Amino acid sequence: MRRPACLPGVRALLVGAFVSALVLSGGPLRAAEPTFARALDAYLKARTELGRFSGAVLVARGSEVLFRKGYGYADVEARRPFTPETQNEMASISKMFTAMAALKLRDEGKLKLDDSICEYLDPCPEAWGPVTVRHLVHHASGIPDYEERLGLGSAAYLEFMTRPDATERILEEARRCPLEFAPGTKFHYSNSGYVVLAHVIQAAAGRPFAEYVTETLLKPAGMSRSGFFGAGPPPDGLATGYTHGDPGWARMLRGVPLTDGHLKAVPRLPLTPPAGDAGLYSTVDDLLRWSLVMDGGRLVPAAEADEAFTPGLDGYGFGWFSGEGFGRRRYRHNGALPGYLSDFVKFPDDGLTVIVLANLDRTRLSALVRDTCAIVLGLPWDMPARGEVVSLPPAETSRLEGRFSMADGRALTVRRGTELLEVELEGRFSAGLVPLGPLEFYFPLGDGKAFFALDEEGRAVRVNLRYSGEDHVATRPAASPP
C-alpha cells in the first residue's frame, strides 16, 4: 500500500518536541484562516445550541492545524467549558494503540503474529489453540463480544462494567464461552478479543500492558495528556460523560440547551488494565500527534504504518478501518462508551486529519463527522435540522401518500403510520417523518428533511429526501392511459 507523503520538513523525529510545542502552547501553526473554518464553526455552534453536541474538533493538514475548537461543557454543573485541551475517554480508539503494541513486540522479537495465543496465556482453553495474535488484531478470532451480549449502556452493562474486576471478568467469561466460528474464517468485531490481546501483550512484554504502551508509544509520540485508566489517578481535566432521556420531537427540534437540567452524568467505568479495547483517555491535540506518527517516521516507520493500515477481513487493519469515503482513501476508527464518543479520520491522499471528541452520548456523531468532513473537503452539506413541530389533520397528510419512483427505479412509498407519516425505500429502509409544516418534515433516520411538491390538484407528485448534503428525489409516475 502506498504510504501518505510527508509534507516538506515534517518528520516523526519532530513530533515529540516541535509539534508538541505548537499544539499545546495555545499557538498552533496556522496559515490564513481556511475557507471552511467559518462554515464549520457555524455548523458546530448550531449543533451545540440545539443541545446536540459538546466536545472538541480538530482539523489538520499534516502538522498545520486548520481548525481547533471546543464547544459545550466538560462539566455542565461547574460550567467548565470543553476545550481542545480537555481529556476525554477514547473508547475503541484505544484499539489502534493496542494493535500497534503487538507490532512493536513483534519487532522486538517477543511475539509472532501467527503464534497461538495459548503461548502467552495460562490457563488457555483448548478451543483457543488455533487462535493467533493476528486473529485477535483483525477481529477474526471467533471470541464472542461481551459488549454485544450486555448491550452498550444497558442496566446490565453498567452493573457489569462499573465493578472494579470487570476486565478480569471479561477474560474469564471469554474463556468459558465457545468460539462463534473457526478462527480466521470471518470478521466479527470483538471487544473481548482486544481484552484478550492486551493480556497477550502484557505477557509478551513482561510488564503491565499500560506501562508498555505508555513507554513505547505514548511518551515517544509526545502524548503527554494521554494515559490509561487504572494505571494511576484519573486526570483532573477529564470531561464528565453525559446522557439524557428522550426529549420528544418538539423539544429536540426546537433545541434543548445543554444547561437545561436534563443531562445526566454517567457513572465512571473503572476500565481496569489491561483494558486493551477501551482503556485510553486523550485529547484532540494528542491524537493529532499520533496521526503524524502514523504518517511514518522514527517511532513508526513507513513500512510499519503501511502494515497497520493494510486491511484484513472487512477492511480492518491494525486498529484502523481502511477503505474509502467521499471518493478518496480513508483510514478511520470511532469509539463509544456511556457518556463518551470519539472519531478519528485520516484522508492520506489529502494529508488531512479530522478528530472529533464528545462527552454527550446522545450526539449523532456519525452525522456530525460526516458533515464536518464534507465541509472541510468542500462537498455538499446541510446545517442541523431544526423547526417547530406541527399537527397535521388526516386530510393534509393523505394527499402526500402514494408510491413514487426514484431515479434508479426503486419504489418510494409514503403512507400513514400509527403515529407519523412513514416513508419506505424499497430494499433499504422504513422510517417516520416528523411534520414541520404542510409540505416539510424532519427525516430522523437521515438526520435531514423531506420536502413534498404538489400538482394543481393538490396531490403530491414529488418527494425530496434531503440528507447527508444530497437530494434523493422521487416522483409519482404518470397515470396510465385508460
N, C-alpha and C positions, 0 to 999 in steps of 0.2 A: 504494500500500500504506500502510495506517495505521501511523504510527510508534509505538513504545512510549512511553508517557507518562513524563516525568521525575518523580522524586519531588520534593516541595517543597524548594527550596533547593539542589538538586544540579544543578550546571551544569558543562558541559565546561570552562568557564573555570577551575574549581577543581581539575580533575583533576591538573595538574602539581604543585600545592602542597598543597592540603588533603588530597586522597585519598592522595597520596604520603606525607605525614607520618603519616596514620592507619595505613596498612598497614605501612610499613617501620619505624615506631618500635617495633614489638612491642606496640603498644596499639591495635589497630583498634577502631573504633566498634562497640560491641555493646549490644544490648538484653539483657534477661534471656535466659538460655540457651534456645534454641528447643527445642520438644518433641522434635524429631527428633534432636538432637545426640548424646544418649547411645546411641540405637539405631545411628546411623551410625558412631560411634566403635567400638562393639562389633563391628559388621559388618566394618569395615576392620581392626581388630585381629585378628579371626579369620582374614581373608584373609592378613594378614601372618604370623601364627603358623603357618599352613599352608604358608608359602613361596610364596604366590600373588600377593603384592603388595609392592612397595617404591616409595614415591613420596610425593606430597602431594596433598591435596584441599582445595579452597576452594569455599564456597557463600556467595553474597551476594544480598541483595535491594537493588537499587540500589547505593549505596555502603556499606550496612550489612553488615558481614561477619558471617555467621551461624555459619560453621564454617570453621576454617583449621588444618590439622594435617598433620604429616609422619609417615611410617611407614617402617620398614626403614632401609636404609643408602644414602647417596650413595657410599660407598666401603666395601665389605664388609671388605676386608683391614685397613683402618685403623680399622674400626668407627666411621666418621664417619656420624652419623645424617642421614637425608634430612629436611630441614625445609622450611617454606614459602619460605624464602629461597634454597633450593638451585636453581641454574641447571640446566636440562635441555634437551636438544635437542628442538626443536619439530616437526621433520619437516614434514609437509604443512600444519600450521597456518601456516607461513610464507606460504602462498599468499594468505591474506587481506590481508597487507601488500603483497605484490607487486601484487595486483589493485587495492588502494587507491592505490598509487603511480601506476598507469595513470590512475586517475580524477583524481588531483591534477595530473598532467601535462596531461590534457585541460582542466582548469580553468585552467591556466597558458597554454593556447593552444599547447602544444608538441607535441601529437599529437591526432589524432582517432581515436575508437574504430573508425570504419569505414574508416580508412586501410588500404591494403595494407601488410603488414609489410615488404615489399620497399622501401618508402620509408625504412626505418631500418636495413636490413641490407645489407651488402656483403661478400662476394657473397651473392646471394639466388637460390635455384633458381627456374627458370621455373614449376615446379609450385606454388610458394608465392605466385604473383601474386594469386590470388583470396583468399588467407588474410588476414583482417583482425585487428586488435588485439582486437576484440570476440570473434572466434572463439577466439583463444588463451585469453582470460579464461574463457570458458564451456566450455572443453574440446570445442569443435566444429570444430577446425582440420583434423582428419584426420591430423595428425602422429603417428606411432606412438610408444608409450610405451616408453622404454628399460627401465624397471623391470619391465614386463610381459615383455619379451624376456629379461632376465637372470634374473629370479626373485629377489624380495627376500630377502636373507640367504643366497643360494646361494654356493657357492665361486666361480662365475663372477662373481656380483655383487660379492663382496668383492674379488676380484682387479682388477676394473674400477674400482670406486669408491674403493679405497684409493690409487690413483695420483694424484699431485698435479695432473695435467692432465685429470682425469675430466670436469669441467664442459665444458671445451673439446671434448673427445672426444664428449660427448653432442650438442653443437651440430653438430659435423662429421658425425657419423653420421646425425643427423636430416636434414641437407642432402642426404645421399646416398639416403635411403630414399624410396620413392614414398608419396604420401598414401594413407591407408586408405579414404577416402571423400571425396566432394565437400564442401568446406568449408561449414559451416552446415547440413548435412543430418542430422547425427547427433551424439549425445553419446558421447564415448569419453574417459574420464579419462586425461590425458596429462601425466606429469611432464616429459617432453621439451618439451611445449608451453609450460610455465611457465619452463623454462630459456631457451627462445627469447624469451618475453615479457620476461624480465629483461634480455636483450641489447637488445631494443627500447627498454625504459625507459632503459637506460644511454645509448643513442644519442640518444634524445629529450631527456634531461636534460642531456647534455653533460658528465657526470661519473660516477664509478663508481656502480653500482647500490646497493651497500651504503651508500655515503656519502649518496646521495639519500634512501633510505628512512629512514636514521637521523636525518638533519637535518630531514626533512619530517614524519615520523610518530613515530618512537620518542622522540626528545627532547621534542618538544612534548607528547606524551602522558604524560611523566614516567616513561617506562620505562627507568630508569637501569641496571637489571641485565639488560638485553636487548641483543643485538647480532648481528652476522653473522660466521660463521666465515671466517677468511682476511682479514678487514678489520683485524686486529690480533692480538695474542697471545690464545690461548684463555683464558677466565676461570678464575681459581684455584678458584672454588667449583663448577665444573661437575661434575655427577654422572658417575660411571663407568657405562657401559651394560653390562648383563649378559644372558647367555642360559644355558641348560642343556639337557642331553640329556633323553631320556625316562626319568623315574624309575620307571616302571611304576605300574600302578594301585594296588597295595598301598601303596607308599610315598607316592604322591601323596595318596591319600585318608586316610592316617594323618597326613600332614603331613611336610614336609621343611623344617626350619629354614633360613633364609637363610644361616646361618653353618655349614652342614653340609659345606662344602667342594666342593659340586657346581657352584656358579656359576662361569661362565667370562666374563671380561671380553672385550668385543667390540672389535676393532680400531677406532680412531677414524677416521672418514671425513674427509678434508680439507674436503669441501663448499666448494671454492674458489669465490669470487664470480665471476660473478653466478649463484649457485645459487638462483634465484627459486622453485624448487619445495620446498626443504628446508633452507635455509642459516641459519635463525634459531635462537638459543638464548634462553630466557627463564625466568620464574618464575611461579608461580600469582598472586603479587601483581601483577606487571606485566601479566599477561593480564587481571586484573580492571580495571586502568586502561584497557586497550583496550576492554573491554566497555562501560565508562562512556562512552568516546569515541564508541562506536557507538550510544549512545542519542541522539546528536545534540547539537551544540553548536558552539563556535567552530572547533575543529580539523576536525571532520567535521559539517557542517550536516545538519539533519534530512532535507532532500531528498536529500542525497548518501548518507546512511545508508540511506534507503529504496531508493535505486537499487542499492546494494550488496547488499541483501537480496532484491531482486526476482529471482525465479528465471528462468533461461534454460532450455535443454533439460535435461530430467531433474532439474529443481529446483535447478540450480547457478547461483548468482548470481556476485558478485564475491568469490570466495574463501569462500563460505558455501553450504552446502546448506540451502535453505529448504523447509520442509514442516510436517508435523505429527508429534507424539509425545505419547503419554499423553493424547490427546484435546484437545490445545491446540497453538497455533502454536509452532514450534521452529526456531531457527537453529543450525547446528552445523557443525563441521569436526573431524576427527581427524587423527592423524599416526602414522606408523610408520617407524622405521628400526631396523637391527640394534641391539638393546640399549635402545631407547627407544620409548615410546608416549606419546601425548597425546590429550586430548579436551577440547573447548571447546564448551559448550552454553549457549544463551540461550533462555529462555521469556519472550518480550517481554510477553505479557499478564499475567504474574505478576511481572514485574520481576526474575526470578531468573537468576542466572548460576551454572553448575556447571563447575568446571575440575578436571581430573584429569591429573596427570603421573606417569609411571612410568619407572624405569630398569631394568626387567626385561621383556624382550620376550616371555617366556612367560606373562605376565599375560593373563588373558582379560578384556581391558579393556572390550569391548562389554558383557559381563555385569556387570562391576563398575560401569560408568557407568549401565547400566540400573537396577541395584538402588539405586545412590546417588540417582538422580533419583526413583525410586519412594519411597524413604524420605523424601526432602525434601518431596515432594508429598503425602505421607500416603496412598500407594497400596500395594497388596499387594506383599510382597517376602519373600525367604527368606534365612536365614543360609547361608553357604557349605556345600556338601555335604561331609561327612566320614564316616569309618567304617572298619571293618576288613573287608577283602575276604575272602570265604569261598569254599570249593569246594563246589559242589552236584552230587550224582550225577544221572545222567540221569532217574531216577525222580522227583526233586524238580522238575526243570525241565519234564518232559514234561507235567505236569498244568497248566502255565501256558500251553502252546501252544494256538493256535487263532485264530479270526477273530472280532474284536469290532467293534462299531459305535459310532462317535462320535455325538454329539447331532445333528450336521449330516448324518448318513447315510454319511459316508466310512468306509471299512473300515480297521481297525487290525489288522494281522496280527502275531502273536507266533510265532516259530519258532526252532528250534535252528540256530545258525550254526556256522561252522568252529571257533571258539573260545568265543564268547559266545552267550547268548540274544540274539536280534535282534528289533527291533520296526520295522514298516514302516507308515507312514501313507500311504494311497493318494494318489498325486499330490504328495506333499510330501517325504518323507524315508525313509531306511532307516538304522538306527543300532543299535549294540550296547548291551547292558545289563550292567553290572558287578555281580556279586552281593555284597550286604552282609548278606544273611540269606535265609531261605527265600522271603520274600514282599517283600523290599525290595532295590532295585537302584539303582546310580548310573546316571544317564542323561547321558553325556558331551556329546551333541550340544546339549542344552539347559542343561547345567551344573546339572541338577536331579536328581530321583529318580523312580523308578517304583514304585508300590505295587500289589500284587495282593490281591484278596479271593477266597476260595474258597466254594463251596457245601458242602452237607452231605456230598457225595460226595468232597470234596477236589479238585474241579476249579475252575480259575479262572473266575469269572463277571464279574469287573470289573477293569479296569486304570486306574490314575490316573497319568498323566504330569504330575508337578508341576514346573514350571519357570517362570521369569520371574514368580514370585509368583502363578501361576494354576494351577488344576486343569484338566486336559484328560482327561476321563473317557470310557472306552469300556466297553460292556457286551456280554457274549456274548448273541446273540439266542436266544430260547427255541426249543427243538427243535420242528420242525414236527410236527403230529399225524400219526399213521400213516394 
